[in-house]
């Protein structure tokens, strides 16, 4: 596990990652780089506030949750010389290979 220390985190609407399945069967995977603004399934019609600061919920293990709506994400950022930037793969441990 790699511990991140975000300087900021915001709940925002992003859209839906494209579903992928190499053999045409479940389980599905998702391609985060390809985003659609239409849902691949049914949506619950609810109102959720966007732009809420969520950093405090990411800093420690506790019993608190962020309630997300379909298509939402939490965007965490790190401090760089040019300001707050999204975390990228540089400096993170590689993920284990899937079976």
N, C-alpha and C positions, 0 to 999 in steps of 0.2 A: 504494500500500500504506500502511495506517495502522498504526503501531507502537503496541501496547498495552503497558502496564507493570503486569501483574497483581500484587497483593499476596498473592494466594492462588489456588490452582487445585486442584480435587478431582475424581478419577475417580468417577463415580457411575452407577447404573442410572437411566434416565429413562423408557424405553418407546419406542414406535415412532411416528414422524410419519406422518400419513395420506398415502398416495400420491395424487397428482393427475395428471391428464392431460387437458388441455383438448379434445383431438381424439380421445381414446380410443386413441391409439397411443403407442408408446415414442418418445422417452425419457420416463420418469416424472419428475415433480417431487415435492416433499414439502412439506406444510404443517406447519411446526414448532409452530404454535399448537394443532393438534388431535393429541392423543396417545392411543394405544391401548396396552393392556398385553399384547395378544396379537400375536404376530409374523405379518406377512403372508406369510412364507415359512418354509422349514425352518431350524431352529436347530442349531448344534453344541452338544452337552451337555458343557460344560466348567466348571470352577470357576475364577473369577477373583476376586481380592480386591477389595472395594469400599472406597471412602473413602480410597484412597491419595492422598497429596499428590503433585501432578504439576507444580507451578509451575516447578521447575527445568528441566523438559523444554520449557517454553514460552518461556523467556527468550532463548535463543540458537539460531542455526542450527547444527546439529551432526548427528552420525550416530546419534542416539538416537531411539527410538520409544516411544510408549505403545501397548500392545496392548489393544485394546478388544474387548469381546464385543458381539454384536448387541443394540441397545437402550441401550448405554452412551453417555455424553457426558462431556466435560471441562467442568466449570463453573468459569470464571475470574471473579475478582472484583477490584474496585478499592476503594481506601480513600476513604470519604466522611466527613463530619462525624458521621454516625450509625453508622459501622462499615463492615464489608466488604459491598459490594453488587455484584450482577451487572452486567456491562457491558451497556449498552443502545445504541441507535442514536445518541443525542445525542452530538455531537462527532466522529462518525466520518464519513469520506468516503462519499458516495453510491456505490452499486454501478453499474457500467456497464449500460446497457440490453442486453437479450439480442437476438440477431438474429431 
